[in-house]
Amino acid sequence: MSDSTTEQPPLAAATDPVSADARKLQIALVDDDRNILTTVAIALQAEGFATRLYSDGETALKALLDNPPDLAVFDIKMPKMDGMELLRRLRAHSPLPVIFLTSKDDESDEEAGLQLGADDYIAKPFSLRLLIARIRAILRRAEPLVAGASTAATPEPAPATLNRGRLFMDPARHQVMWDGETVSLTVTEFLILEALAIRPGVIKSRNQLMDAAYPDDVFVDDRTVDSHIKRMRRKFRLVDPTFDGIETLYGAGYSFTDG
């Protein structure tokens, strides 16, 4: 859906007042598809979030810098300024957590977005429950957390860094390194790898890994975990073609080896 200057001001003005409920976590949505904006906003508001809607990147950039929300969700393909350029300019000034939405066939967008500093990537068409779960997961890891800003449980202290042979993980910074080289993972991939790496050599079933990656009771197919593992291996092999740290035990699940 294309944007027009006659439609955009009412949209931003109607949904942008941060003072409406300062105790709620603020989620900014940037998409030129008004139907997506409305649908996602209603779902987030039902979960206790406050929303701020923008139909193009140019308008969003100034607002996000002048009055940052707690997290932003960007479409990638937008007129005037696409999501990639919006994130590039935002990252020059702000560490604001960002989730990218993009079409299912654009796998190259994921790598580019993560390299620019996106926190996660969700392909369209997407599940609203999955999007909300990803938002909650990122907010739990975001620092500083807004005390008392949501109905979520009181955040626990950030866990210590995890060192397993050639693997280094810093949950507080969402950082992963292999042999000193950075590996860019989505939040979902990070949580799956963390669940495996905490106890090297221990087999984790797909159900256990789904519980670790989707803590908000989101239903996902068993093949979803397999897909995440496949993509993680591909990312690790970009920095180490011989990477074999994630082992498949057919019929049982997966395990991590730090050798």
KEBA-851652 format. One line per field, with one value per residue (C-alpha): x, y, z. Coordinates in nm, 4 decimals, decimal comma. Layout:
residues N
X X  ... .
Y Y  ... .
Z Z  ... .
***
This chain:
residues 259
X 0,0000  0,1567  0,1767  0,0539  0,1192  -0,2527  -0,2927  0,0275  -0,0154  -0,3500  -0,2045  0,1011  -0,0872  -0,3605  -0,1276  0,1867  0,1071  0,3513  0,1931  -0,1333  -0,0134  0,3486  0,3474  0,2949  0,5808  0,5771  0,5984  0,6508  0,5202  0,6508  0,4779  0,3164  0,0375  -0,2344  -0,4110  -0,0978  -0,0486  -0,4044  -0,4106  -0,0778  -0,1628  -0,4912  -0,3166  -0,0416  -0,2854  -0,4813  -0,1567  -0,1077  0,1329  0,0955  0,1511  0,2802  0,2171  0,4090  0,3487  0,6946  1,0549  1,1179  0,8440  0,9377  1,3092  1,2603  1,0009  1,2123  1,5130  1,3239  1,1083  1,2317  0,9833  1,0892  1,0995  1,0217  0,8908  0,9911  0,8704  1,1607  0,9967  0,8495  0,8391  1,0506  1,2870  1,2958  1,3475  1,7159  1,7973  1,5797  1,7723  2,1080  2,0319  1,8781  2,1806  2,4067  2,2399  2,0384  2,0518  1,6699  1,5604  1,4243  1,2375  1,2246  0,9221  0,9851  0,8558  0,9245  1,1456  1,3889  1,6350  1,9170  1,7343  1,7764  2,1553  2,1721  1,9308  2,1141  2,4448  2,2945  2,1876  1,8324  1,7435  1,5181  1,3576  1,0096  0,8904  0,5529  0,2921  0,3492  0,1698  0,0623  0,1275  0,4795  0,5452  0,4239  0,6370  0,9448  0,8712  0,8461  1,1667  1,3627  1,2215  1,3232  1,6814  1,6800  1,8685  1,7718  1,4339  1,1539  1,0636  0,6975  0,6216  0,4320  0,2466  0,5338  0,7179  0,9945  1,3073  1,5852  1,9438  2,1268  2,2936  2,6718  2,8542  2,8790  3,2110  3,2116  3,5373  3,5377  3,1899  3,1311  2,7822  2,6827  2,3060  2,2941  2,4334  2,2849  2,6387  2,7676  3,1250  3,2971  3,6768  3,6642  3,4408  3,0953  2,7959  2,4685  2,1723  1,8075  1,6645  1,5021  1,8279  2,0161  1,7774  1,7995  2,1791  2,1925  1,9709  2,2093  2,5346  2,4475  2,5000  2,7336  2,6788  2,3284  2,0592  1,7732  1,4513  1,2709  1,0033  1,2656  1,4197  1,0801  1,0103  1,3396  1,2828  0,9089  0,8487  0,5103  0,3318  0,3377  0,2597  0,5182  0,5685  0,8583  1,0085  1,0467  1,3291  1,4931  1,4775  1,6392  1,9176  1,9835  2,0089  2,2344  2,4730  2,4848  2,5694  2,8440  2,9913  3,0260  3,2986  3,4154  3,3451  3,4310  3,1785  3,0172  2,9234  2,5534  2,4957  2,1761  2,0654  1,7964  1,4718  1,6017  1,6978  2,0149  2,3229  2,6104  2,9738  3,2411  3,5276 .
Y 0,0000  0,3296  0,6277  0,9779  1,3024  1,3537  1,0271  1,0188  1,3148  1,1926  0,8438  0,9621  1,2272  0,9875  0,7233  0,9057  1,0651  0,8953  1,0602  0,8692  0,5915  0,6354  0,3106  0,0937  -0,0225  0,1721  -0,0218  0,1744  0,0150  0,1334  -0,0048  0,1468  -0,1135  0,0432  -0,2907  -0,4419  -0,1369  -0,1530  -0,5295  -0,5422  -0,2357  -0,3872  -0,7131  -0,5317  -0,3081  -0,6160  -0,7452  -0,4278  -0,2389  0,1167  0,1659  0,4403  0,4020  0,5439  0,4841  0,5739  0,5727  0,9457  1,0361  0,7487  0,8348  1,1786  1,0511  0,7517  0,9731  1,2588  1,0407  0,6776  0,3967  0,0737  -0,1281  -0,0775  -0,3110  -0,2130  -0,3291  -0,3398  -0,2426  0,1056  0,4230  0,7330  0,5472  0,1684  -0,0244  -0,0912  0,2769  0,3625  0,1160  0,2352  0,5954  0,4977  0,2884  0,5906  0,7417  0,4801  0,1164  0,0926  -0,2744  -0,3421  -0,6326  -0,6518  -0,7745  -0,8783  -1,1062  -1,4766  -1,5069  -1,2335  -1,4397  -1,2050  -0,9275  -1,1173  -1,1218  -0,7580  -0,6487  -0,8347  -0,6917  -0,3430  -0,4202  -0,5587  -0,7729  -1,0176  -1,0938  -1,2284  -1,3268  -1,2285  -1,3662  -1,3840  -1,5022  -1,2242  -1,4524  -1,5181  -1,1468  -1,0682  -1,3493  -1,2146  -0,8633  -0,9891  -1,1914  -0,8922  -0,6588  -0,9052  -0,8826  -0,5107  -0,2823  -0,0727  -0,2307  0,0036  -0,0737  -0,1531  -0,0765  -0,3935  -0,6809  -0,9173  -1,0851  -0,8914  -0,9306  -1,1441  -1,0163  -1,0533  -1,3966  -1,4225  -1,4770  -1,8331  -1,9799  -2,3230  -2,3962  -2,1869  -2,0486  -1,7267  -1,5999  -1,2818  -1,2940  -0,9372  -0,8021  -1,0712  -1,1383  -1,4646  -1,5331  -1,8406  -1,8434  -1,4691  -1,4028  -1,2515  -1,4648  -1,2728  -1,4693  -1,3825  -1,3901  -1,7265  -1,8760  -1,7305  -1,8895  -2,2296  -2,2181  -2,1021  -2,3943  -2,6351  -2,4729  -2,4522  -2,8288  -2,9524  -3,3102  -3,3289  -3,4135  -3,1619  -3,2690  -3,0437  -2,9811  -2,8681  -2,6344  -2,4947  -2,4274  -2,2389  -2,0326  -1,9708  -1,9130  -1,7493  -2,0711  -2,0093  -2,3207  -2,4020  -2,7080  -2,9460  -2,8556  -2,4958  -2,5979  -2,7967  -2,4860  -2,2689  -2,5249  -2,5403  -2,1618  -2,1423  -2,3957  -2,1969  -1,8779  -2,0448  -2,1967  -1,8500  -1,7859  -2,1481  -2,3834  -2,6832  -2,5930  -2,9038  -2,7763  -2,8678  -3,2416  -3,4083  -3,7216  -3,8600  -3,9288  -3,7665  -3,4063  -3,2003  -3,1452  -2,8996  -3,0018  -2,7520  -2,9397 .
Z 0,0000  -0,1053  0,1247  0,0601  0,2379  0,2936  0,4828  0,6851  0,9281  1,0714  1,1169  1,3102  1,5057  1,6119  1,7517  1,8600  2,2002  2,4350  2,7381  2,6886  2,9154  3,0233  3,2203  2,9144  2,6949  2,3700  2,0419  1,7198  1,3993  1,0620  0,7525  0,4440  0,4615  0,6743  0,7231  0,8796  1,1003  1,2276  1,2800  1,4655  1,6742  1,7917  1,8850  2,0766  2,2596  2,3662  2,5207  2,7240  2,4961  2,3722  1,9981  1,7735  1,3996  1,1048  0,7349  0,6028  0,7173  0,6891  0,9359  1,1656  1,1852  1,3378  1,5846  1,6903  1,7557  1,9232  2,1457  2,1417  2,2078  2,3794  2,0548  1,6866  1,4163  1,0601  0,7246  0,4788  0,1496  0,1965  -0,0132  0,0597  0,2945  0,3189  0,6414  0,5738  0,5336  0,8331  1,0492  0,9116  1,0075  1,3396  1,4396  1,3925  1,6987  1,8858  2,0111  1,9970  1,9648  1,6155  1,4548  1,0761  0,8823  0,5237  0,2507  0,2915  -0,0169  0,0818  0,2874  0,1900  0,3757  0,7027  0,6850  0,5751  0,8468  1,1220  1,0056  1,0364  1,3911  1,3752  1,6761  1,4942  1,1595  1,0904  0,7438  0,6009  0,6239  0,9978  1,3091  1,5449  1,8412  1,7173  1,6657  2,0181  2,1604  1,9798  2,1065  2,4646  2,4306  2,3024  2,5667  2,8384  2,7127  2,6354  2,8727  3,0488  3,1195  3,2142  3,5741  3,6149  3,2496  3,1673  3,3215  3,2407  3,5262  3,7003  3,4839  3,6238  3,6393  3,3105  3,2914  3,2784  2,9538  2,8265  2,7097  2,5497  2,3724  2,0576  2,1300  2,3229  2,4051  2,5858  2,6525  2,7849  2,4565  2,2326  2,1084  1,9614  1,8563  1,7151  1,7154  1,7773  1,4754  1,5201  1,4177  1,3751  1,5084  1,5528  1,9047  1,8317  1,7060  2,0018  2,2525  2,0820  2,0749  2,4370  2,5433  2,3690  2,4804  2,8496  2,8755  2,5995  2,4926  2,6438  2,3901  2,3775  2,2116  1,9673  2,2292  2,4807  2,2264  2,1324  2,5004  2,5243  2,2103  2,2441  2,6158  2,5634  2,4715  2,0967  1,8950  1,6292  1,4144  1,4898  1,1538  1,2701  1,5052  1,2251  1,0054  1,2731  1,3248  0,9511  0,9273  1,2334  1,0851  0,7637  0,9536  1,1559  0,8397  0,6918  0,9530  0,9825  0,6895  0,9129  1,1864  1,3360  1,6817  1,6536  1,6206  1,5029  1,6833  1,4585  1,6396  1,9592  1,8950  1,8956  2,1094  2,1185  2,1170  2,2109  2,0548 .
***
